[in-house]
Amino acid sequence: MAKSNDLRIAVAFASTGGISLLEQGLQDYINRKDSYIEFVLGIDSYVTDSKALQDLYQLSKAKPNVKLYCYRSSNSESNSEGIYHPKLYIANQSSIVTTIIGSSNLTEGGLKSNVELNVLIESKSDSGIASAIYALYYRMKFSNRCFEPDDEFLQLYDKIHSAKKDQEKILRGEHFKKLSLKIAEKISSMPPLSPTSKDLFGWQRLVLEKLPHGEFKTSDLYKFEEEFRRHYPRNRNIKPKIRQVLQQLRDLGLIKHLEKKTWIREETEEDKH
C-alpha cells in the first residue's frame, strides 16, 4: 500500500477484524493526494460483516478516492448457481503491478491466522500479464451482479445479517424470507455500473482508443497492428488478441456485435460530454 497509488480488492468476504488489520496503512494511504482504492465485496449468503460494509461505505462517502461496490450472485441464498468467491488484490505502482491471488479473504482469519495459500505476481504495468489481470477484475466489477450500495441497501443488509446470526436454525422462517425478498427487490432496482475509458487498463484501453464511433469491422483494427506491437513487443499474436479484446469490450457493454466481424461502438455518457 505504501508504494502504490491505485488499489483494487475483490474478495468474497470481509470482516471488521480483517479491515482493522489494514486500518493504519489504509488511513495513511487514502490521505495521500495521488491514491485511489476500491473494493468489490461479496454479499452471498450474508457472510460479509454488516459493520465492515458500513465502515467502508462511510469511508467512501467521506473520501472521494475510496469506492465500495457489492457483488451478489444470482440465487445466492440457495447457491444453486455458485457464489462469488474470488480473492484478488491488485496494487499499481506506476511501472509495476503487484497482484496477490489465492485463498485469503479480507478477514482476520484470511490475513492472519488461517492456513492460506496465495501467489504474488509482479509484472510491468505495460505487460500482457497486467492487462489480463485487470481484464479479469473488470469482468467482475462490470457484470450485471455488481452494484454500488446505498443507505437503504445497507439497512436491509444489516437486518438480514443479524437475522441470520440470530436464527441459524430457522433460516427458512417467515421473517428471514421476507427480508430475503426485500433485499432481492432492492438489489434488482440498483443501476448497473457503466465503465468509461478511465476504468480500462492495458489492451482494453489501447483498443478502445482506436475504435471509430459507429459501425466498424474487426479488420479496421488490424491497421494498428504495428502500433500495438510496439506496446506489447512480446506478443506474437496481435490479431487474435485484438479479436479477444473486442469480445471483452462487448461483454463490458462498450461495443455491440452486429454480425460476423462487424461491430458498433455504443454511445456512453462519457461520449455525450
C-alpha positions in Angstrom: 0.0 0.0 0.0 2.8 2.4 0.9 4.3 2.0 -2.6 1.1 2.1 -4.6 -1.2 4.7 -6.0 -4.1 2.5 -7.2 -5.5 -0.5 -5.3 -8.3 -2.8 -6.3 -9.6 -5.5 -4.0 -12.1 -8.1 -5.0 -12.9 -10.7 -2.3 -15.8 -12.9 -1.4 -16.0 -12.0 2.3 -14.8 -9.2 4.5 -14.9 -8.6 8.3 -14.2 -5.8 10.7 -11.3 -7.9 12.0 -9.7 -8.1 8.6 -10.2 -4.4 7.8 -8.8 -3.4 11.2 -5.5 -5.2 10.4 -5.1 -2.7 7.5 -6.5 0.3 9.3 -3.4 2.3 9.9 -2.0 1.6 6.4 -5.3 2.3 4.9 -5.7 5.7 6.6 -2.2 6.7 5.6 -2.9 5.6 2.1 -6.2 7.4 1.5 -4.8 10.6 2.9 -2.3 10.8 0.1 -3.4 13.0 -2.8 -2.4 10.6 -5.5 -4.2 7.5 -4.1 -7.2 5.5 -5.1 -8.8 2.3 -3.7 -11.9 0.4 -4.5 -13.5 -2.7 -3.0 -15.7 -5.3 -4.8 -17.1 -7.3 -1.8 -19.2 -10.4 -1.9 -22.5 -10.5 0.0 -23.6 -14.0 -0.9 -25.2 -15.9 2.0 -24.8 -12.7 4.0 -21.4 -13.8 5.4 -19.6 -10.4 5.0 -19.9 -8.4 8.2 -22.6 -5.8 8.1 -20.4 -3.4 10.1 -17.5 -4.0 7.7 -19.7 -2.9 4.8 -21.0 0.1 6.8 -17.5 1.2 7.8 -16.2 1.1 4.2 -19.4 2.8 2.9 -19.0 5.7 5.3 -15.3 5.9 4.3 -16.3 6.1 0.6 -18.8 8.9 1.4 -16.2 10.9 3.2 -13.3 10.2 0.8 -13.7 10.6 -3.0 -10.7 8.3 -3.6 -12.5 5.4 -1.9 -15.2 3.4 -3.7 -17.2 0.4 -2.4 -19.1 -2.0 -4.7 -21.0 -5.2 -3.8 -21.4 -8.4 -5.7 -24.3 -10.7 -5.3 -24.6 -14.0 -7.3 -27.9 -15.0 -8.7 -30.0 -17.0 -6.2 -27.1 -16.6 -3.8 -29.1 -17.8 -0.8 -29.7 -21.2 -2.4 -26.2 -21.2 -4.0 -27.8 -23.0 -7.0 -25.6 -21.2 -9.4 -22.5 -21.0 -7.2 -21.3 -18.0 -5.3 -18.9 -15.1 -5.8 -15.7 -16.5 -4.4 -12.5 -14.6 -5.6 -9.6 -13.3 -3.5 -7.8 -10.8 -5.7 -5.7 -7.9 -4.6 -4.1 -5.5 -7.2 -1.6 -2.8 -6.4 -0.5 -0.5 -9.2 2.9 1.1 -8.5 3.0 3.1 -11.8 5.6 1.0 -13.6 4.9 -2.2 -11.7 1.6 -4.0 -11.0 1.7 -6.3 -7.9 -1.1 -8.9 -7.7 -2.0 -11.3 -5.0 -4.3 -14.2 -6.0 -5.2 -17.0 -3.6 -7.4 -18.1 -0.8 -7.2 -15.1 1.6 -10.4 -13.2 2.2 -10.4 -9.7 3.7 -10.9 -11.2 7.1 -8.7 -11.6 10.2 -8.5 -15.4 9.6 -7.7 -14.9 5.9 -4.9 -12.3 6.5 -3.5 -13.6 9.8 -4.5 -16.8 11.5 -5.7 -19.3 8.8 -3.5 -21.6 6.7 -3.9 -19.9 3.4 -2.1 -20.2 0.0 -1.5 -17.2 -2.2 0.7 -16.4 -5.2 2.3 -13.0 -5.6 2.8 -11.8 -9.2 4.9 -8.8 -10.1 4.6 -7.6 -13.7 5.4 -4.5 -15.7 2.3 -2.2 -16.0 2.6 -2.3 -19.8 2.8 -6.1 -19.9 0.2 -8.5 -21.2 0.0 -10.2 -17.8 -1.1 -6.9 -16.1 -3.6 -6.2 -18.8 -5.1 -9.7 -18.4 -5.3 -9.3 -14.6 -7.2 -6.1 -14.9 -9.5 -7.6 -17.6 -10.5 -10.3 -15.1 -11.1 -7.7 -12.4 -13.3 -5.5 -14.7 -15.2 -8.6 -15.8 -16.4 -9.0 -12.3 -16.9 -5.3 -11.5 -18.9 -4.5 -14.6 -21.1 -7.7 -14.6 -24.8 -7.2 -14.0 -24.4 -8.6 -10.5 -22.2 -5.8 -9.2 -23.7 -2.6 -7.9 -22.9 0.5 -5.7 -24.7 0.2 -2.3 -26.7 3.0 -0.8 -28.2 3.7 2.7 -31.4 1.7 2.1 -29.5 -1.4 1.0 -27.1 -1.3 3.9 -30.0 -1.0 6.4 -31.6 -4.1 4.8 -28.4 -5.9 4.8 -27.8 -5.2 8.5 -31.2 -6.6 9.3 -30.8 -9.8 7.3 -27.2 -10.3 8.5 -28.4 -10.0 12.1 -31.4 -12.3 11.4 -29.1 -14.9 10.0 -26.9 -14.9 13.1 -29.9 -15.0 15.5 -31.9 -17.6 13.6 -29.3 -20.0 12.3 -31.6 -23.0 12.9 -34.7 -21.4 11.3 -33.2 -19.7 8.2 -36.4 -20.5 6.3 -38.6 -18.8 8.9 -41.1 -16.2 7.7 -39.1 -13.2 9.0 -36.0 -14.3 7.1 -37.9 -15.0 3.9 -39.5 -11.5 3.9 -36.1 -9.9 4.4 -34.6 -12.0 1.6 -37.4 -10.9 -0.8 -36.9 -7.2 0.2 -33.2 -7.2 -0.3 -33.5 -9.1 -3.6 -36.0 -6.5 -4.8 -33.7 -3.7 -3.7 -30.7 -5.2 -5.5 -32.7 -5.7 -8.7 -33.6 -1.9 -8.6 -29.9 -0.9 -8.3 -28.5 0.5 -11.6 -25.6 -1.5 -13.1 -22.1 0.0 -13.2 -21.1 1.5 -16.5 -17.4 1.5 -17.5 -15.7 4.5 -19.0 -12.3 4.7 -20.8 -10.7 5.7 -17.5 -11.8 2.4 -16.0 -10.0 0.3 -18.6 -6.3 -0.8 -18.5 -3.8 -2.1 -20.9 -5.1 -3.8 -24.0 -8.7 -2.8 -23.4 -7.9 0.9 -23.2 -5.5 0.6 -26.1 -8.0 -1.0 -28.4 -11.0 1.2 -27.3 -9.0 4.4 -28.1 -8.6 3.2 -31.7 -12.3 2.4 -32.2 -14.3 4.7 -34.5 -17.7 5.9 -33.4 -20.4 4.0 -35.1 -20.1 0.8 -37.1 -16.8 -0.8 -37.8 -15.2 -4.1 -38.9 -12.7 -6.2 -37.0 -10.2 -5.7 -39.8 -10.3 -2.0 -39.3 -8.2 -2.6 -36.1 -5.6 -4.6 -38.0 -4.1 -1.4 -39.4 -2.9 -0.6 -35.9 -1.1 -3.9 -35.6 2.4 -2.4 -35.6 1.4 0.2 -33.1 0.0 -2.4 -30.8 3.2 -4.5 -31.2 5.3 -1.6 -30.0 3.2 -1.5 -26.8 3.4 -5.3 -26.4 6.6 -6.5 -28.3 6.5 -10.0 -26.7 3.0 -10.7 -28.2 3.3 -12.7 -31.4 -0.4 -13.0 -31.9 -1.7 -9.4 -32.3 -4.7 -10.1 -34.5 -6.1 -12.9 -32.3 -5.5 -10.6 -29.3 -7.5 -7.8 -31.0 -10.4 -10.2 -31.5 -10.2 -11.3 -27.9 -10.3 -7.7 -26.6 -13.2 -6.8 -28.8 -15.1 -9.7 -27.1 -14.1 -8.3 -23.7 -15.3 -4.8 -24.7 -18.6 -6.4 -25.9 -19.0 -8.1 -22.5 -18.5 -4.7 -20.8 -21.2 -3.1 -22.9 -18.9 -0.7 -24.7 -19.5 -2.2 -28.2 -22.2 -4.4 -29.7 -21.7 -7.3 -32.1 -23.9 -6.8 -35.1 -22.9 -9.7 -37.4 -19.8 -11.7 -38.3 -16.8 -9.4 -37.9 -19.0 -6.3 -37.7 -19.4 -4.2 -34.5 -20.8 -0.9 -33.4 -19.4 1.3 -30.7 -22.1 2.2 -28.2 -22.5 5.8 -27.2 -21.8 6.3 -23.5 -22.5 9.2 -21.1 -18.7 10.0 -21.4 -19.1 10.4 -25.1 -22.0 12.8 -24.8 -20.0 15.1 -22.6 
